[in-house]
Amino acid sequence: MESTENLSSEEELLKLKNEGRITEEEYQDLLSAMRKSPSESHPVAGNNNVPSSLQRVPWQIWVVVVVLVLEGINNLFLIPQNPYAITWLAAKTVFIVGLIKGWKWVFFLNVIVGGIHVLYFLIPAPLVALINLVLVVLVISSYRFYFSQNVITSKEYDNVYHSHNRVY
């Protein structure tokens, strides 16, 4: 018997259809869903002005970006008293752009710098350490955004899941 691990997704779908586990209509729906580009798979209702790359950014990254923007605004006002704050502002800018654009190296750099901040502020400012810990966890939880090859929508996943677990 042939192992399903060695079959491509399309071959596996065809096999399910031939075995009668999914209908022709389900087969066509799933096949078209698999062939869609990621930008087609993630529409934003009523908003055609948003670039497809921004539509794919996970909510966790948007939370991190909002916090970084607020900290960056604070850093901007600190520059006259502490000129080194421009470095903090520049780093936050790189993190914001890199996290939104999906740059893998920024993902790793953000996790490392965030981890260092957690340890550094643990004793002198536990609340700051906690905020940094939450940011690191949020970034790590969006791992698939940076390292996934095939992105499908939750509706497409539900269709595949329910068609495979049908009771006959």
The 8 nearest C-alpha neighbors of each residue, nearest first, counted from 0:
[[1, 2, 3, 5, 4, 6, 14, 11],
 [0, 2, 3, 5, 6, 4, 14, 11],
 [1, 3, 4, 5, 0, 6, 11, 7],
 [4, 2, 6, 5, 1, 11, 7, 10],
 [5, 3, 2, 6, 7, 1, 11, 8],
 [6, 4, 3, 2, 7, 1, 11, 8],
 [7, 5, 3, 4, 10, 11, 8, 2],
 [6, 8, 10, 9, 11, 5, 4, 3],
 [7, 9, 11, 10, 12, 6, 33, 13],
 [8, 10, 12, 11, 7, 13, 30, 6],
 [11, 9, 13, 7, 12, 8, 6, 14],
 [10, 12, 14, 8, 9, 13, 6, 7],
 [11, 13, 9, 15, 14, 10, 8, 16],
 [14, 12, 10, 16, 11, 15, 17, 9],
 [13, 15, 11, 17, 12, 16, 18, 10],
 [16, 14, 12, 18, 20, 13, 17, 21],
 [15, 17, 21, 13, 19, 14, 18, 20],
 [16, 18, 14, 19, 15, 13, 20, 21],
 [19, 17, 15, 16, 20, 14, 21, 13],
 [20, 18, 16, 17, 21, 15, 22, 14],
 [19, 21, 15, 18, 16, 22, 162, 163],
 [22, 20, 16, 19, 15, 25, 162, 26],
 [21, 23, 25, 24, 26, 16, 19, 20],
 [22, 24, 26, 25, 27, 16, 21, 28],
 [25, 23, 27, 26, 22, 28, 21, 29],
 [26, 24, 28, 22, 27, 23, 21, 29],
 [25, 27, 23, 29, 24, 28, 30, 22],
 [26, 28, 30, 24, 25, 29, 31, 23],
 [29, 27, 25, 31, 30, 26, 32, 24],
 [28, 30, 32, 26, 31, 27, 25, 33],
 [29, 31, 27, 33, 32, 28, 26, 34],
 [30, 32, 34, 28, 33, 29, 27, 35],
 [33, 31, 29, 35, 30, 34, 28, 155],
 [34, 32, 30, 31, 35, 29, 151, 9],
 [33, 35, 31, 32, 30, 36, 29, 37],
 [36, 34, 32, 33, 39, 31, 40, 37],
 [35, 37, 39, 38, 40, 34, 33, 32],
 [38, 36, 40, 39, 35, 150, 41, 151],
 [37, 39, 51, 40, 36, 41, 42, 52],
 [40, 38, 36, 37, 41, 35, 42, 51],
 [39, 41, 37, 38, 152, 42, 35, 36],
 [42, 40, 38, 39, 37, 54, 43, 55],
 [41, 43, 44, 40, 39, 38, 54, 51],
 [42, 44, 46, 45, 41, 54, 47, 49],
 [45, 43, 46, 42, 47, 41, 49, 54],
 [44, 46, 43, 47, 42, 48, 49, 41],
 [47, 45, 48, 44, 43, 49, 42, 50],
 [46, 48, 49, 45, 43, 50, 44, 42],
 [47, 49, 46, 50, 51, 45, 43, 54],
 [50, 48, 47, 46, 51, 53, 54, 43],
 [51, 49, 52, 53, 48, 54, 47, 38],
 [50, 52, 54, 38, 53, 49, 55, 41],
 [51, 53, 50, 54, 55, 56, 100, 38],
 [54, 52, 55, 51, 56, 50, 49, 99],
 [55, 53, 51, 52, 56, 41, 50, 49],
 [54, 56, 53, 52, 57, 51, 41, 38],
 [55, 57, 53, 54, 99, 58, 60, 52],
 [58, 56, 59, 60, 55, 141, 61, 144],
 [57, 59, 61, 60, 62, 56, 141, 63],
 [60, 58, 62, 137, 57, 61, 63, 141],
 [59, 61, 63, 62, 58, 57, 64, 138],
 [60, 62, 64, 58, 63, 59, 65, 57],
 [63, 61, 59, 65, 60, 64, 58, 66],
 [64, 62, 60, 66, 61, 65, 134, 67],
 [63, 65, 61, 67, 62, 66, 95, 60],
 [66, 64, 68, 62, 67, 63, 61, 69],
 [65, 67, 69, 63, 68, 64, 70, 62],
 [66, 68, 64, 70, 69, 65, 71, 91],
 [69, 67, 71, 65, 70, 66, 64, 72],
 [68, 70, 66, 72, 71, 67, 65, 73],
 [69, 71, 73, 67, 68, 72, 74, 66],
 [72, 70, 68, 74, 73, 88, 69, 67],
 [71, 73, 75, 69, 74, 70, 68, 76],
 [72, 74, 70, 71, 76, 75, 77, 69],
 [75, 73, 71, 77, 72, 76, 84, 88],
 [74, 76, 72, 73, 77, 78, 71, 88],
 [75, 77, 73, 74, 78, 72, 79, 80],
 [78, 76, 74, 75, 80, 79, 81, 84],
 [77, 79, 82, 81, 84, 80, 75, 76],
 [80, 78, 77, 81, 82, 76, 75, 84],
 [81, 79, 78, 77, 82, 76, 84, 83],
 [80, 82, 78, 83, 79, 84, 77, 85],
 [81, 83, 78, 84, 85, 79, 80, 77],
 [82, 84, 85, 81, 86, 78, 87, 77],
 [85, 83, 87, 78, 86, 82, 74, 81],
 [84, 86, 88, 83, 87, 82, 78, 89],
 [87, 85, 89, 84, 88, 83, 90, 82],
 [88, 86, 84, 90, 85, 89, 91, 74],
 [87, 89, 85, 91, 71, 86, 90, 74],
 [88, 90, 92, 86, 87, 91, 85, 93],
 [91, 89, 87, 93, 92, 88, 86, 94],
 [92, 90, 94, 88, 93, 89, 95, 67],
 [91, 93, 89, 95, 90, 94, 96, 88],
 [92, 94, 90, 96, 91, 95, 97, 89],
 [95, 93, 91, 97, 92, 96, 98, 90],
 [96, 94, 92, 98, 93, 97, 64, 91],
 [95, 97, 93, 99, 94, 98, 100, 92],
 [98, 96, 102, 100, 94, 99, 105, 95],
 [97, 99, 101, 95, 100, 96, 94, 102],
 [100, 98, 96, 101, 97, 95, 56, 53],
 [99, 101, 97, 98, 102, 96, 52, 53],
 [102, 100, 98, 99, 145, 97, 103, 144],
 [103, 101, 97, 105, 104, 100, 98, 106],
 [104, 102, 106, 105, 145, 101, 107, 146],
 [103, 105, 107, 106, 102, 108, 97, 109],
 [106, 104, 108, 103, 107, 102, 97, 109],
 [105, 107, 103, 109, 104, 108, 110, 98],
 [108, 106, 110, 104, 105, 109, 111, 103],
 [107, 109, 105, 111, 110, 106, 112, 104],
 [108, 110, 112, 106, 107, 111, 113, 105],
 [109, 111, 113, 107, 108, 135, 112, 114],
 [110, 112, 114, 108, 113, 109, 107, 115],
 [113, 111, 115, 109, 114, 110, 108, 116],
 [112, 114, 116, 110, 115, 111, 109, 135],
 [115, 113, 117, 111, 116, 112, 110, 118],
 [114, 116, 112, 118, 113, 117, 119, 111],
 [117, 115, 119, 113, 114, 118, 120, 112],
 [118, 116, 128, 114, 115, 120, 119, 131],
 [117, 119, 121, 115, 116, 120, 114, 128],
 [120, 118, 116, 117, 121, 115, 122, 128],
 [121, 119, 124, 128, 123, 117, 118, 122],
 [120, 122, 125, 128, 118, 119, 117, 124],
 [121, 123, 120, 124, 125, 119, 118, 128],
 [122, 124, 120, 121, 125, 119, 127, 128],
 [125, 123, 120, 127, 126, 122, 121, 128],
 [126, 124, 121, 128, 127, 122, 129, 120],
 [125, 127, 129, 128, 124, 130, 121, 120],
 [126, 128, 130, 129, 125, 124, 131, 120],
 [129, 127, 117, 125, 120, 131, 121, 126],
 [130, 128, 132, 126, 131, 127, 125, 133],
 [131, 129, 127, 133, 132, 128, 126, 134],
 [130, 132, 134, 128, 129, 133, 117, 113],
 [131, 133, 129, 135, 134, 130, 117, 128],
 [132, 134, 136, 130, 131, 135, 137, 129],
 [135, 133, 131, 137, 132, 136, 63, 138],
 [134, 136, 132, 138, 137, 133, 110, 113],
 [137, 135, 139, 133, 134, 138, 140, 132],
 [138, 136, 134, 140, 59, 135, 139, 133],
 [137, 139, 135, 141, 140, 136, 134, 60],
 [138, 140, 136, 142, 141, 137, 135, 110],
 [141, 139, 137, 138, 142, 136, 59, 143],
 [140, 142, 139, 138, 143, 144, 59, 137],
 [143, 141, 139, 144, 140, 145, 146, 138],
 [144, 142, 147, 146, 145, 141, 140, 148],
 [145, 143, 142, 141, 146, 147, 101, 57],
 [144, 146, 143, 101, 142, 103, 147, 102],
 [145, 147, 143, 144, 142, 148, 103, 101],
 [148, 146, 143, 149, 144, 145, 150, 142],
 [147, 149, 150, 146, 143, 145, 144, 151],
 [150, 148, 147, 151, 37, 33, 146, 143],
 [149, 151, 37, 148, 147, 152, 40, 144],
 [152, 150, 155, 149, 153, 156, 40, 37],
 [151, 153, 155, 154, 40, 156, 41, 150],
 [152, 154, 156, 155, 157, 151, 158, 150],
 [155, 153, 157, 152, 156, 158, 151, 159],
 [154, 156, 158, 152, 153, 157, 151, 159],
 [157, 155, 153, 159, 154, 158, 160, 152],
 [156, 158, 160, 154, 155, 159, 161, 153],
 [159, 157, 155, 161, 156, 160, 162, 154],
 [160, 158, 156, 162, 157, 161, 163, 155],
 [161, 159, 157, 163, 162, 158, 156, 164],
 [160, 162, 164, 158, 163, 159, 157, 165],
 [161, 163, 159, 160, 165, 164, 158, 21],
 [164, 162, 160, 161, 165, 159, 20, 21],
 [165, 163, 161, 162, 160, 166, 159, 20],
 [164, 166, 162, 163, 161, 167, 20, 21],
 [165, 167, 164, 163, 20, 162, 161, 21],
 [166, 165, 20, 164, 19, 21, 163, 162]]
